Amino acid sequence: MPEVAEKEIKKVDVDVNKVMADAAQKAVHCPICKNEQVFNHKIHDSTDTMVTWYHCGCGTVFHTQGLDKAVFDADYVAKWFKMKEIEPRLDYFVRTYFGQISHLTYGRKFLDVGFTIPVMMESLKKKGWITTGVDIIPNDYMTDDFATFEFQEKFDVIHLGHVLESIGDPIAALKKAFGMLNDMGVLVITHPCPELLFELGPRAFGHFTDYRERHVFLSGAVIKNIASQCGFEEKYYVRNQDRKFAMWNDAHYIYQKRPY
């Protein structure tokens, strides 16, 4: 009997070691803090695909299936133009924030990253802004990737409108934006608010969960921490559920580049 028991124990030990080895190979780490993740849940995203989302204690929600940049095409742009009252919604964004921004910086060079919808750019031009934009989708400005494109000029305002969640390295993107701003320049960020994912549930948050378009959601605490480390000073923050804007259940941030 003791001999049989010993063999069984050895067999159990081998099985446990194999499980541990398999788990190590499948370990998932947060793209922001790099800690290993355990807590996750599966939801049907807006494409009706079952996707595993991981929740890190640092305040980051992410998946590991990767982005599909092929979805950012003419049909993607057309979807935005079909949105109900898209023009007044974007104009509302400009009217809500750019009066405040005008008091933070006297420069008027504006860069829009990853949106470049003409109606918003025209609205800014009417208010005296010198506008340009960059997007991987063909547009009237620069068709390129903000993360890799080498800009030859600096700007007074940079708008990251729902793009951090679609950039491979959000920390690098914020550092790059800081370097591209003139002293006292302003960074405007709109980004899905993962805190509302828990408060409202996946159904209300569903318009952000197409895994092909977005792979990481950063909480307010995470964005504030990264921005502070870059050298930004927070000027405004709000969780937005106002449907007068083009998107809702997101957060709006305004940061200013400190001159020291």
Residue, then its C-alpha position, 0 to 999 in steps of 0.5 A: m500500500p505505501e508503495v502504491a501511494e508513493k507512486e500516486i503522489k509522484k504522478v500527482d506531482v508530475d501533473v501539478n508541475k505540468v499545469m504550472a508550466d502550461a500556466a506560465q506559458k499562457a501568462v498574460h501581463c498588463p501592457i501598462c504596469k506589466n503585472e501578471q493578470v488573473f481576473n478576466h471575463k468573457i463578453h460578446d463584443s459589438t461584432d458578436t465575437m466572444v473576447t476575453w478581457y483582462h482587468c488589472g489592479c492598476g486600472t487597465v482593461f485589455h485583451t490580447q487578440g490584437l488590433d486589426k488595422a484593416v477595419f480602419d477603412a472607408d467603411y469605418v469613416a462612412k459609419w461616422f458620417k452616418m451617425k445621427e447629428i454628427e456635425p452638431r455633436l462635433d461642433y458642440f465639442v469645439r464650443t465646450y472646450f476650445g474657449q477654455i483652451s484658448h485661455l491656456t495657450y496663445g498659439r493656434k497650431f492644432l493637430d488632430v490625431g486619428f479623427t480628422i473629420p472635416v466638419m470639426m476641422e472647419s469649425l476650428k478654422k472658423k475660430g482662428w485655428i491653423t489645423t492639420g491632422v494625421d490618421i492611418i485612414p486616407n484623409d485631407y491632411m497626412t495619411d500616416d501612423f502617429a506612433t511612427f511618423e516623424f513630425q518636423e514641427k511643434f504644435d500648440v494643441i494636440h487632440l487624441g480623440h479616442v485613439l489611445e485605445s487603438i495605439g500599441d503603446p499608449i505610454a509612448a504616445l503620450k510621451k511623444a505628444f508631450g515632446m511635440l507640444n510647444d511650452m504651455g501647449v495643451l493636450v486634449i484626450t477623449h478615451p473610453c472610461p473603464e470605470l463606467l464599464f463596471e458601473l453600467g455593465p458591458r451592454a451600456f459600454g458595448h459601443f467601445t468593445d469591438y476588439r478589432e478597433r480597441h485593445v486597451f482601456l485606461s482608467g482616469a488614475v492610469i492616464k493621470n499618472i502617465a501624464s504627470q510622469c510625462g510632465f503634464e499638469e491637469k487642467y480638466y477631467v470629467r466622466n462624460q455621459d452627455r449624448k450631445f457629444a459624438m461619443w459618451n461613457d468616456a472621459h475627457y481630459i485637458y492637460q498643459k505642458r509645464p515649461y520646466 
